[in-house]
Amino acid sequence: MSDIEKVHCLIIGSGPAGYTAAIYASRANLKPVLYQGLQPGGQLTITTEVENYPGYPEGIMGPQMMIDFEKQAQRMGADIRWGMATKVDFSSRPYKVEIDEEKWIEADSVIIATGASAKWLGLPSEQRLNGHGVSACAVCDGFFFKGQEVAIVGAGDTACEEALYLSKLCSTVHMLVRRGEMRASKVMQDRVLSTPNIKVYWNSETLEVLGENKVDSIKILNNKTNEETIIPVKAFFVAIGHEPNSQLFKGLLDMDEAGYLITQPGSSKTNIEGVFACGDVQDKIYRQAVTAAGSGCMAALDAERYLGALEHAQMQAQPAQA
Ligand code: NDP
C-alpha cells in the first residue's frame, strides 16, 4: 500500500444512488470522492426513455438523466473519477479501498452504491434488440407498448409482478415459464393465473427474438413436446432475476442468500460502522431510479451524522491544550 490517498467520504458506484449520495455529501461539506465503476451511470444508461422520474414532465432518456445527475453532483463539488473498486479492507478504521488494482484510498466513511445487474437469457437476438423492444424492466418500458401484445420470460415474484403490471397496459401478455411450475409465491401465481389477458406457456423456452430493427415476434420451444411456435409481440421483457454487484464485499458485509447487502431497517447502515449501502445493491423489491436516489440521500445523511460523531469523539479524546 505505497500510494495512499485519504478521503473523508468515499462513494463507490455511479447510478442514481451514488450520484444522489454525492450531491448530499458535497452540500454537507464531506468532500466526497466518487468512483464510477465499470458502467458509469449504471443501469439507466442502457434504457431508453424514462417517464416516471418526477421532475421531468416530458420524460428523459436514461443516459441523459445520468449525465444530468453527474453534472449536478460535480456542480456541488463532488470529485467524480473513472475507476473501479477492486479490493476493500474494512477490518479497521480508516477503511481501505483499492482502486483499479493499483491505488489505495483510506476513507473515514464508505458509501456503497454498486447497483445490480439484470440477468439475461444470453441470446444474440436479445442483445441485438435490447432497447428496441427487449427490456429488463416492465415498469420502465411497458408504457411504450400500451394496447399491444407483449411477452415476458420468468416465473419468480418479479416476473409475476411485471406480468400483472403489463396486463393493465397491454392487450395480451404471453408469459414464458421454463418448467411446469412457477417459483413465485402462491398469491402472485394465483393473481397471474386468474388474469384473463395473461397467457402462460408452461415448459417453454425462448429460442429467438425476431425482428429487424425492433421486436416483431418470438420463437419459443415447448421442451416437453419439442414443438416450436412463433408468437407475434411488440416487446419482450426479461424478468429472470437480478444479480447485486456485491461480490467485493463477500465475507465482510452481511448479505442475504442472493447477495443483497443487508441494511438496518429505515437506514443505510451496514453491519460495519461507517460503511453505508444504498440503491439496488441493497434493494431487491423496488429497484426504481427514484427509490435508489432516495436511499442515496439517506446514505449521505447517515455518513454525515457518523462523521460528525466521529469528529466529536476524536476532539473529546485529545488532551486539552494549555
Ligand atoms: P427469482 O430468482 O426468484 O426467479 C427467477 C425466475 O426466472 C425463476 O422462475 C427462474 O426459473 C427463471 N429463470 C432463470 N433463468 C432463466 C432462464 N434462463 N430462462 C427462463 N427462465 C429463467 O428472481 P426474482 O427477481 O423473481 O425475485 C428475486 C427475489 O426478490 C425473490 O426472493 C422474490 O421473492 C423477491 N421479490 C419479492 C417481491 C415482493 O415481495 N413484492 C417482488 C419481486 C421480487 P426456475 O424457477 O425454473 O429456476
Residues whose N, C-alpha, C, O or C-beta is under 5 A from the ligand:
A	BS01	NDP	L121 G154 A155 G156 D157 T158 A159 R178 R179 R183 A239 I240 G241 H242 K284 I285
